[in-house]
Amino acid sequence: METGHDRRRPPQFRPPQRLAALSRIRMNASLPTTVAAAMDGHSADDRRAAEAFLDAYRLVVREGTLAGLGEAAEAFSGLPYENISKLLKTVQGEGPDDWRRMPLEVVEDHLRHGLGGACFSLTHSFRRVAERLGFEARPVIAETPAGPARHCALVVRQGADDWLVDPGYLICEPVRLDGGRRKIATPRGALLLDPDRRDGRYVLYDEAKGPEAWRWRLDPRPVDDTAFIRFWNASFFWPSMRQLVATRRTEAGQLYLHNRHLRTIRAGETEKRTLGHDLEATVAALFGIEAAKVAQARALVNARRAKRKI
């Protein structure tokens, strides 16, 4: 039950109204749609997903306003960014075309099990939210220290301007991409977004660590759906699919789980601990993900690692 205190909290920290949003999804059930329809925004399921997300976090629809988009991104940043759901999906079907999680599945899994998603499924899902808010929205691709095309974010168009939103890196207030340098305040510390004059890309890094510790290099040119799906499909074969990874925004900063290692980041300072038999229960308590889902994903990771050693 929602309390007056919950309504006063920022949207990303409000407990979602799970039952009401799930009820709306069931009441508006539609026939299955094709992948092509889902990707081009014509899927009734995608529209239902966006509406259910907005309902769950009690967001007022303010179409075409950057403030409304920022509030939605703030709420969306409260979803865990994790590969637990991605790992579990790979035991269903025979390949990436069966493994991609569309927006309705992402929203339902969050409301039912506390799951979020990995980069591509969450970017695609938030794209549908942005479109419901009246924006033209397209994905953009970024390189990370792990390799090319390892991250994606969203660019929305308002008038003649492009604006970047990246809830995964806590860039929730839209940032105009006009070739200028930007300082971005986040709960985990200040970020700097620098244009690279050589190739037109943007480099993101922690202000405290400097550009040598860059987080991503982003090409601001949107990619089409065919390219986006190609990058998405490739992500199922990354080395990270043999690891357990999750991040989540908190009111004090950010949590980061890598296998058994948990980091709590607050205003640029990091506290570390190693989890043991309490891993599933700790992840459930801190990330809001059902312990059974964590246990299933952990078993998959262990099995894949053991298979590689044979």
Secondary structure as GFF3:
##gff-version 3
##sequence-region A 1 310
A	DSSP	alpha_helix	4	8	.	.	.	ID=ss1
A	DSSP	three_ten_helix	11	13	.	.	.	ID=ss2
A	DSSP	alpha_helix	18	27	.	.	.	ID=ss3
A	DSSP	alpha_helix	35	39	.	.	.	ID=ss4
A	DSSP	alpha_helix	44	56	.	.	.	ID=ss5
A	DSSP	alpha_helix	66	76	.	.	.	ID=ss6
A	DSSP	beta_strand	81	82	.	.	.	ID=ss7
A	DSSP	alpha_helix	84	89	.	.	.	ID=ss8
A	DSSP	alpha_helix	96	99	.	.	.	ID=ss9
A	DSSP	alpha_helix	103	113	.	.	.	ID=ss10
A	DSSP	alpha_helix	119	132	.	.	.	ID=ss11
A	DSSP	beta_strand	136	144	.	.	.	ID=ss12
A	DSSP	beta_strand	147	158	.	.	.	ID=ss13
A	DSSP	beta_strand	161	166	.	.	.	ID=ss14
A	DSSP	three_ten_helix	167	169	.	.	.	ID=ss15
A	DSSP	beta_strand	171	176	.	.	.	ID=ss16
A	DSSP	beta_strand	182	184	.	.	.	ID=ss17
A	DSSP	beta_strand	191	195	.	.	.	ID=ss18
A	DSSP	beta_strand	202	206	.	.	.	ID=ss19
A	DSSP	three_ten_helix	211	213	.	.	.	ID=ss20
A	DSSP	beta_strand	214	219	.	.	.	ID=ss21
A	DSSP	alpha_helix	225	234	.	.	.	ID=ss22
A	DSSP	three_ten_helix	235	237	.	.	.	ID=ss23
A	DSSP	three_ten_helix	239	242	.	.	.	ID=ss24
A	DSSP	beta_strand	245	249	.	.	.	ID=ss25
A	DSSP	beta_strand	254	258	.	.	.	ID=ss26
A	DSSP	beta_strand	261	266	.	.	.	ID=ss27
A	DSSP	beta_strand	269	274	.	.	.	ID=ss28
A	DSSP	alpha_helix	279	287	.	.	.	ID=ss29
A	DSSP	alpha_helix	291	309	.	.	.	ID=ss30
###
